[in-house]
């Protein structure tokens, strides 16, 4: 029909007042009435978001995770391959959801003072994912890094001999719909890994014949 009308009827089915014009309603040929414009943009956004998997961060330490020591900068990073994009389409509408890693926050596990273990050292916050150490880089200048003060002795770590390092990845999820709607939200993912922190000593040895 070109328009929808509503009227009030008596119990016998007779009109009690004249039909009232309610507005036009377009129904494409072959589409069941009531479904022509029934697509909810937020349903599409939810569908695209449901296909989006935000990875749990995996902490990495460098230049060599096996030789971390006090007074030596530690490189910190997580794996990140770039923004994650998912879409969902229904009819003429398309929703696009993009997840982008904004920053990482690192709790390094050691206290400010071993005599006051309840006070944790301040966290390190880095833009993006950090970067792995590569040959030729200056090991003293990590893009995202931390320098330990205390060794992870067993008596300082409840017997584990390692500091528990916790990394939190901060993501921004932005969504847009082809009809013009848009929005964003922030989420976080977290992981913890043990890190053995030693102390290196220089030993001077007489050179034979020196």
C-alpha positions in Angstrom: 0.0 0.0 0.0 1.0 3.6 -0.5 0.2 4.4 3.2 -0.7 2.7 6.4 -4.0 3.6 8.2 -5.3 2.8 11.7 -8.9 2.8 12.7 -10.9 1.9 15.8 -13.6 -0.8 15.6 -16.6 -1.7 17.7 -17.1 -5.3 18.9 -19.0 -6.0 15.7 -16.2 -4.9 13.5 -17.7 -1.6 12.5 -15.5 1.5 12.2 -16.1 3.8 15.2 -14.0 6.6 13.7 -12.4 7.4 10.4 -9.0 5.9 9.5 -6.0 8.0 10.6 -3.1 8.5 8.3 0.1 7.2 9.9 2.8 7.8 7.2 4.3 6.1 4.2 6.0 2.8 4.4 8.0 1.4 1.4 8.0 -2.4 0.9 10.4 -3.6 -1.9 8.9 -6.1 -4.3 9.2 -9.6 -2.9 9.9 -8.5 0.7 7.5 -9.6 3.4 5.7 -6.5 4.9 7.3 -5.2 8.1 10.9 -6.3 7.1 11.8 -3.7 4.5 13.7 -1.3 6.8 14.1 -3.6 9.9 17.9 -3.7 10.0 19.2 -2.4 13.3 22.7 -0.9 12.8 23.8 -1.9 16.3 22.9 -5.5 15.6 25.4 -5.4 12.7 28.0 -3.8 15.0 27.5 -6.6 17.5 27.8 -9.1 14.7 31.1 -7.7 13.5 32.4 -7.3 17.1 31.5 -11.0 17.7 34.0 -11.9 15.0 36.7 -9.8 16.7 39.3 -11.6 18.9 41.6 -9.4 21.0 44.7 -11.4 21.7 46.1 -11.9 25.2 49.5 -10.1 25.4 52.6 -12.3 25.5 55.4 -10.4 27.4 58.9 -10.5 25.9 62.1 -9.3 27.5 65.5 -8.4 26.0 68.1 -8.1 24.8 68.3 -11.6 26.2 65.6 -12.8 28.6 68.0 -15.3 30.1 70.6 -12.6 31.2 68.4 -9.9 32.8 70.2 -8.2 35.6 70.0 -5.3 38.0 71.3 -1.9 36.7 70.9 -3.1 33.1 68.0 -1.8 31.0 65.4 -4.5 30.1 63.6 -4.2 26.7 59.9 -4.8 27.0 57.5 -5.6 24.1 54.5 -7.7 23.1 53.5 -9.1 19.7 51.4 -6.8 17.5 50.7 -7.1 13.8 48.6 -4.0 13.4 44.9 -3.1 13.7 42.3 -5.9 13.6 39.4 -5.1 11.3 36.1 -7.0 11.0 32.9 -6.3 9.0 29.3 -7.4 8.9 26.8 -6.7 6.1 23.0 -7.0 5.9 21.1 -5.5 3.0 22.5 -2.1 2.2 24.2 -1.6 5.5 27.8 -2.5 6.4 29.3 -2.2 9.9 33.1 -2.0 10.3 34.8 -2.6 13.6 38.5 -1.8 14.1 40.6 -2.7 17.1 43.9 -0.9 17.6 46.5 -1.3 20.3 47.2 2.1 21.9 49.6 1.4 24.8 51.0 -1.1 27.3 51.4 -0.9 31.0 54.0 -3.0 32.8 54.1 -3.9 36.5 57.6 -5.2 36.9 57.0 -7.1 40.2 59.8 -5.7 42.4 59.1 -3.3 45.4 60.5 0.1 45.8 62.4 -1.1 48.8 62.9 -4.8 49.8 62.4 -3.8 53.4 58.9 -2.5 52.5 57.7 -5.2 50.0 54.1 -4.1 50.0 55.0 -0.9 48.1 55.4 -1.9 44.4 57.7 0.0 42.1 55.8 2.4 39.8 54.5 0.9 36.5 56.0 1.6 33.1 53.5 2.8 30.4 54.7 2.7 26.8 53.0 3.9 23.6 52.1 0.9 21.4 53.6 -2.5 21.8 57.3 -1.7 22.4 60.0 -3.2 20.1 62.2 -6.2 20.2 65.9 -5.8 20.4 67.8 -6.2 17.1 71.4 -6.6 16.3 73.0 -3.1 15.9 70.6 -1.4 18.3 71.9 0.3 21.4 70.9 -2.0 24.2 70.9 0.8 26.7 68.1 2.7 24.9 65.0 0.5 24.7 61.9 2.2 23.2 60.0 0.6 26.1 62.1 -0.5 29.0 62.8 -0.8 32.7 65.9 -1.1 34.9 65.7 -3.3 37.9 67.1 -2.4 41.3 66.6 -5.6 43.2 67.6 -9.2 42.4 64.8 -11.7 42.4 66.1 -13.7 45.4 64.0 -16.5 46.8 63.5 -14.7 50.1 62.1 -11.7 48.2 59.8 -13.6 45.9 58.0 -16.1 48.2 60.5 -18.8 47.1 59.9 -18.5 43.4 63.2 -16.7 42.6 61.5 -14.6 40.0 59.6 -11.3 39.8 56.1 -11.6 38.5 55.8 -9.2 35.6 52.3 -8.2 34.5 51.6 -6.5 31.2 48.2 -4.8 30.4 47.4 -4.0 26.8 45.1 -1.1 26.2 43.0 -1.3 23.0 40.6 1.1 21.4 37.7 -0.4 19.4 36.1 1.9 16.9 33.0 1.1 14.9 31.3 2.7 11.9 28.1 1.9 10.0 27.6 2.9 6.3 24.4 4.7 7.4 26.6 7.2 9.4 26.6 5.9 13.0 29.9 5.5 14.8 31.3 5.1 18.2 34.2 3.7 20.3 35.2 1.9 23.5 38.3 0.9 25.4 39.2 -2.6 26.6 42.2 -4.2 28.2 43.8 -7.6 28.2 46.4 -8.8 30.7 49.0 -11.5 31.2 51.7 -12.3 33.8 55.1 -14.0 33.3 58.0 -14.8 35.7 61.3 -13.1 35.2 64.6 -14.1 36.8 66.7 -11.0 37.6 70.3 -11.6 38.5 73.3 -9.4 39.3 76.4 -9.5 37.2 79.9 -8.9 38.6 83.1 -8.0 36.8 86.1 -10.2 37.8 89.6 -8.9 37.0 92.0 -11.7 36.1 95.8 -11.3 35.8 96.9 -11.8 32.2 99.7 -14.3 32.0 102.9 -12.5 31.2 101.2 -9.1 31.8 
